[in-house]
Amino acid sequence: MVLPTGSRRWLAMLAAVACASFARSALADASSADQAVAQSLFDEGRRLMAGGDYAHACPKFAESEHLDPGGGTLLNLALCHEGQGKTASAWAEFNEALSRAIRDGRSEREARARERIAALEPRLSRLMVGVASGAQSDLHVTVDGAPWGPATRGVAVPLDPGPHVVAATAPSARAWSTTVVLGASADAQSVMVPVLESSGAAGGSSQLADASSSSGHGGGLRTTGLVLGGIGMAGVGVGAAFGLLALSRWNQQQSDCASPTSCHAHADAVTDHSSLVVDGNVSTVAFIAGGALLAGGALLFLMAPTSSGSQPASDGGFVVVPSIGPRDAALGVRGSF
């Protein structure tokens, strides 16, 4: 069925109204849920605060205020923070509650806020942060992680009693920080941020490069000495292991044979004797090579130039070259003098 143009227009308007009503209903439901939670948190906060449990009461009021802002909730939050000793937080919240009370025409709340503000102001502890003359123009100052802009510097600002971290940073400069502890009542502290020291990023790189170039040769020799020494120790360990194995075979052979000559009559004895010879030779070579490498590594390490640029007694340079052959090992020194 085709509806007239006027009827279609009315149906479209009705549909739009229905959708808008549904959306408003959903928002109202969400707001009602928030209000219910906020009221429960508020009631629990009042109960906890009446018992002096400010540490648990204050977060209840804060969350209730977040879900459903209200002048009464804010007043209770301020009273809670005052009881907790957070005088600056309470003072700021009482001032905000005063503005809301004036806006809403709530004279009793206005009077209550004014009373508490007057009582708190003489007790406020304040921190003044200044910047030394000549400090970096792009200096970034924070107090407890919050930015402390140029307009705030030199102004005594109320803060809650307790420790506060003042920090400053600037490009190409070393970060600076200090901790200030404000007393519980009417304390006044001041901090002067100094001119930050240069981090020396560019100069430091140049100095590092110079140090590397002047001491790189010595550092390389020391590293080589350590490596050779480690290999030498491993060689000595291998020699010891094969030496123990050869000794074990020798003891076994002595128990199995009346004499070395009679052992040749038995195939197993001949094999054991051959293994004994091989183990003994490996042990000997490993001991010699390991000792040579260990000595060479120690010599390289001790004779390498230091980072300060000192050199060995000789003006020339030398390299210790170990050599290992099938039957012997040697340690040679090669260089110019």
C-alpha positions as CSV (number, residue, x, y, z in Angstrom):
1,M,0.0,0.0,0.0
2,V,1.4,3.4,-0.9
3,L,0.8,6.1,1.7
4,P,0.2,9.7,0.7
5,T,3.1,12.1,1.0
6,G,1.6,13.8,4.0
7,S,1.1,10.5,5.8
8,R,4.7,9.4,5.2
9,R,5.9,12.7,6.6
10,W,3.9,12.2,9.8
11,L,5.2,8.6,10.2
12,A,8.8,9.8,9.9
13,M,8.2,12.5,12.6
14,L,6.6,9.9,14.9
15,A,9.5,7.6,14.4
16,A,12.0,10.3,15.2
17,V,10.1,11.3,18.3
18,A,10.0,7.6,19.4
19,C,13.8,7.3,18.9
20,A,14.4,10.5,20.8
21,S,12.2,9.3,23.7
22,F,14.0,5.9,23.8
23,A,17.4,7.7,23.9
24,R,16.3,10.0,26.7
25,S,14.9,7.0,28.6
26,A,18.3,5.2,28.3
27,L,20.2,8.2,29.5
28,A,17.8,8.6,32.4
29,D,18.3,5.0,33.4
30,A,22.1,5.4,33.3
31,S,21.8,8.6,35.3
32,S,19.6,6.9,37.8
33,A,22.0,4.1,38.2
34,D,24.9,6.5,38.8
35,Q,22.8,8.4,41.3
36,A,22.0,5.2,43.2
37,V,25.6,4.3,43.4
38,A,26.6,7.8,44.3
39,Q,24.0,7.9,47.1
40,S,25.3,4.5,48.5
41,L,28.9,5.8,48.4
42,F,27.8,9.0,50.1
43,D,26.0,7.2,52.9
44,E,29.0,4.8,53.5
45,G,31.3,7.8,53.5
46,R,29.2,9.5,56.2
47,R,29.2,6.4,58.3
48,L,33.0,5.9,58.0
49,M,33.7,9.6,58.7
50,A,31.5,9.5,61.8
51,G,33.7,6.8,63.1
52,G,36.9,8.7,62.4
53,D,38.0,6.5,59.5
54,Y,38.9,9.3,57.1
55,A,41.3,7.2,55.1
56,H,38.4,5.0,53.8
57,A,35.7,7.7,53.9
58,C,37.4,10.3,51.7
59,P,37.6,8.0,48.6
60,K,33.9,7.2,49.0
61,F,33.0,10.9,48.9
62,A,35.3,11.5,46.0
63,E,33.8,8.7,43.8
64,S,30.3,9.8,44.8
65,E,31.1,13.4,43.7
66,H,32.5,12.0,40.4
67,L,29.3,10.0,39.6
68,D,26.8,12.7,40.7
69,P,28.3,16.1,41.5
70,G,26.6,17.9,44.3
71,G,27.3,20.7,46.7
72,G,26.5,18.6,49.8
73,T,28.9,15.8,48.6
74,L,31.7,18.3,48.0
75,L,31.2,19.8,51.5
76,N,31.5,16.4,53.1
77,L,34.6,15.6,51.0
78,A,36.2,18.8,52.2
79,L,35.3,18.0,55.8
80,C,36.8,14.6,55.4
81,H,40.1,15.9,53.9
82,E,40.2,18.4,56.8
83,G,39.9,15.6,59.3
84,Q,42.6,13.7,57.4
85,G,45.0,16.6,57.8
86,K,45.0,17.5,54.1
87,T,44.4,21.2,54.8
88,A,45.1,22.5,51.3
89,S,42.8,20.0,49.6
90,A,40.1,20.8,52.1
91,W,40.5,24.6,51.6
92,A,40.3,24.3,47.8
93,E,37.2,22.1,48.1
94,F,35.5,24.4,50.5
95,N,36.1,27.3,48.1
96,E,34.5,25.3,45.3
97,A,31.6,24.3,47.5
98,L,31.1,28.0,48.4
99,S,30.9,28.9,44.7
100,R,28.2,26.2,44.1
101,A,26.3,27.3,47.2
102,I,26.2,30.9,46.0
103,R,25.1,29.7,42.5
104,D,22.4,27.4,43.8
105,G,21.2,29.9,46.4
106,R,22.0,27.5,49.3
107,S,22.6,30.0,52.1
108,E,23.2,27.3,54.8
109,R,25.9,25.6,52.7
110,E,27.4,29.0,51.9
111,A,27.7,29.9,55.6
112,R,29.2,26.5,56.4
113,A,31.8,26.8,53.6
114,R,32.8,30.4,54.7
115,E,33.2,29.2,58.3
116,R,35.6,26.4,57.3
117,I,37.6,28.6,54.9
118,A,38.1,31.2,57.6
119,A,39.2,28.5,60.1
120,L,41.6,26.8,57.6
121,E,43.4,29.8,56.1
122,P,45.7,30.5,59.1
123,R,46.7,26.8,59.2
124,L,47.7,26.4,55.6
125,S,51.2,25.3,54.8
126,R,52.7,26.9,51.7
127,L,55.5,26.2,49.3
128,M,57.2,28.8,47.2
129,V,59.3,27.7,44.2
130,G,61.6,30.1,42.6
131,V,64.1,29.9,39.7
132,A,67.7,31.2,39.9
133,S,68.7,34.1,37.8
134,G,70.3,32.9,34.5
135,A,68.4,29.6,34.5
136,Q,67.5,28.0,31.2
137,S,64.7,29.8,29.4
138,D,63.1,26.4,28.4
139,L,63.2,25.1,32.0
140,H,60.4,22.8,32.9
141,V,59.5,22.7,36.6
142,T,57.1,20.3,38.3
143,V,55.9,19.7,41.9
144,D,54.8,16.1,42.6
145,G,54.8,15.6,38.8
146,A,52.4,18.5,38.1
147,P,53.6,21.4,35.9
148,W,54.6,24.5,37.9
149,G,54.4,27.2,35.2
150,P,56.2,30.5,35.2
151,A,53.2,32.4,36.6
152,T,53.3,30.2,39.7
153,R,57.0,30.6,40.4
154,G,57.7,32.9,43.3
155,V,54.2,32.5,44.7
156,A,53.5,30.8,48.1
157,V,51.0,28.1,47.1
158,P,49.0,26.1,49.7
159,L,49.9,22.4,49.7
160,D,49.0,19.5,51.9
161,P,51.4,18.8,54.7
162,G,54.0,16.2,54.0
163,P,56.8,15.5,51.5
164,H,56.7,17.2,48.0
165,V,59.2,16.6,45.2
166,V,60.3,19.6,43.2
167,A,62.0,18.7,39.9
168,A,63.4,20.6,36.9
169,T,64.5,19.6,33.5
170,A,65.8,21.3,30.4
171,P,67.1,20.2,27.0
172,S,70.9,19.3,27.1
173,A,70.9,19.7,30.9
174,R,71.1,17.3,33.8
175,A,67.8,16.8,35.6
176,W,67.5,18.2,39.1
177,S,65.2,17.4,42.0
178,T,64.8,17.9,45.7
179,T,62.2,16.9,48.4
180,V,60.6,19.4,50.7
181,V,58.6,18.4,53.7
182,L,55.8,20.8,54.8
183,G,54.8,20.9,58.4
184,A,51.2,20.2,59.6
185,S,50.2,23.8,60.3
186,A,51.2,27.2,59.0
187,D,54.6,26.0,57.7
188,A,56.3,28.0,54.9
189,Q,59.1,26.5,52.8
190,S,60.8,27.8,49.7
191,V,62.9,26.1,47.0
192,M,65.2,27.8,44.5
193,V,65.7,25.8,41.3
194,P,69.4,26.4,40.3
195,V,70.9,26.8,36.8
196,L,71.0,23.2,35.6
197,E,74.3,21.8,34.7
198,S,75.0,20.9,31.1
199,S,74.7,17.2,30.4
200,G,77.7,17.5,28.1
201,A,76.0,15.3,25.5
202,A,78.1,16.5,22.6
203,G,81.3,17.0,24.5
204,G,80.8,13.7,26.3
205,S,80.6,11.9,23.0
206,S,83.8,13.6,21.8
207,Q,85.6,12.8,25.0
208,L,84.4,9.2,24.8
209,A,85.7,8.9,21.3
210,D,89.1,10.3,22.3
211,A,89.3,8.0,25.2
212,S,88.4,5.0,23.0
213,S,91.1,6.0,20.5
214,S,93.8,6.5,23.1
215,S,93.1,3.4,25.1
216,G,91.6,1.1,22.4
217,H,94.9,-0.6,21.7
218,G,95.6,-1.3,25.3
219,G,92.0,-2.5,25.9
220,G,92.3,-4.8,22.9
221,L,95.5,-6.4,24.2
222,R,94.0,-6.9,27.7
223,T,90.9,-8.5,26.1
224,T,93.1,-10.8,24.0
225,G,95.1,-11.7,27.1
226,L,92.0,-12.6,29.0
227,V,90.8,-14.8,26.1
228,L,94.1,-16.5,25.8
229,G,94.3,-17.0,29.5
230,G,90.8,-18.6,29.6
231,I,91.7,-20.9,26.7
232,G,94.9,-21.8,28.5
233,M,93.1,-22.7,31.7
234,A,90.8,-24.8,29.7
235,G,93.8,-26.6,28.1
236,V,95.3,-27.3,31.5
237,G,91.9,-28.7,32.6
238,V,91.8,-31.0,29.6
239,G,95.4,-32.1,30.3
240,A,94.5,-32.9,33.9
241,A,91.5,-34.9,32.8
242,F,93.4,-37.0,30.3
243,G,96.2,-37.4,32.8
244,L,93.8,-38.8,35.4
245,L,92.4,-41.1,32.7
246,A,95.9,-42.3,31.7
247,L,96.7,-43.0,35.4
248,S,93.5,-45.0,35.8
249,R,94.4,-47.1,32.7
250,W,97.9,-47.6,34.0
251,N,96.6,-48.9,37.4
252,Q,94.2,-51.2,35.6
253,Q,96.9,-52.6,33.4
254,Q,99.2,-53.2,36.4
255,S,96.4,-55.2,38.1
256,D,95.6,-57.2,34.9
257,C,99.1,-58.1,33.8
258,A,102.0,-59.6,35.7
259,S,104.4,-57.5,33.5
260,P,104.2,-55.2,30.5
261,T,105.7,-57.9,28.4
262,S,103.0,-60.5,29.2
263,C,100.3,-57.9,28.4
264,H,101.2,-58.0,24.7
265,A,99.9,-61.6,24.6
266,H,96.3,-60.5,25.2
267,A,94.4,-58.4,22.6
268,D,92.4,-56.4,25.3
269,A,95.6,-55.6,27.2
270,V,97.2,-54.4,24.0
271,T,94.2,-52.1,23.3
272,D,94.3,-50.8,26.9
273,H,98.0,-50.1,26.6
274,S,97.5,-48.2,23.3
275,S,94.7,-46.1,24.9
276,L,97.0,-45.4,27.8
277,V,99.7,-44.1,25.4
278,V,97.2,-41.9,23.6
279,D,95.7,-40.5,26.8
280,G,99.2,-39.8,28.1
281,N,100.2,-37.9,25.0
282,V,97.0,-35.9,24.9
283,S,97.5,-35.0,28.5
284,T,101.1,-33.9,27.9
285,V,100.2,-31.7,24.8
286,A,97.2,-30.2,26.5
287,F,99.3,-29.3,29.6
288,I,102.0,-27.7,27.5
289,A,99.7,-25.8,25.2
290,G,97.4,-24.7,28.1
291,G,100.4,-23.5,30.1
292,A,101.8,-21.6,27.2
293,L,98.4,-19.9,26.4
294,L,97.9,-19.1,30.1
295,A,101.4,-17.5,30.4
296,G,100.9,-15.6,27.1
297,G,97.5,-14.3,28.2
298,A,98.9,-13.1,31.5
299,L,101.8,-11.4,29.7
300,L,99.5,-9.6,27.3
301,F,97.2,-8.4,30.1
302,L,100.0,-7.1,32.3
303,M,102.0,-5.4,29.5
304,A,99.0,-3.7,27.7
305,P,98.9,0.2,27.8
306,T,96.6,1.6,30.4
307,S,93.7,4.0,29.7
308,S,95.8,6.9,30.9
309,G,98.1,6.4,27.9
310,S,101.0,4.8,29.7
311,Q,103.0,2.4,27.6
312,P,105.2,-0.7,28.3
313,A,108.8,-0.1,29.1
314,S,109.8,-0.6,25.5
315,D,108.8,2.0,22.8
316,G,108.0,-0.8,20.4
317,G,105.1,-3.1,20.3
318,F,104.9,-6.9,20.4
319,V,102.5,-9.7,20.1
320,V,102.7,-13.1,21.9
321,V,102.1,-15.9,19.4
322,P,101.5,-19.3,20.8
323,S,102.1,-22.3,18.5
324,I,101.1,-25.9,19.0
325,G,102.4,-28.8,17.0
326,P,101.5,-32.5,17.1
327,R,104.3,-33.2,19.6
328,D,105.2,-29.9,21.2
329,A,104.0,-26.4,22.0
330,A,105.9,-23.1,22.0
331,L,105.3,-19.4,23.0
332,G,106.9,-16.8,20.7
333,V,107.1,-13.0,20.9
334,R,106.9,-11.0,17.7
335,G,107.2,-7.2,17.3
336,S,109.4,-4.2,16.9
337,F,111.7,-2.6,19.6
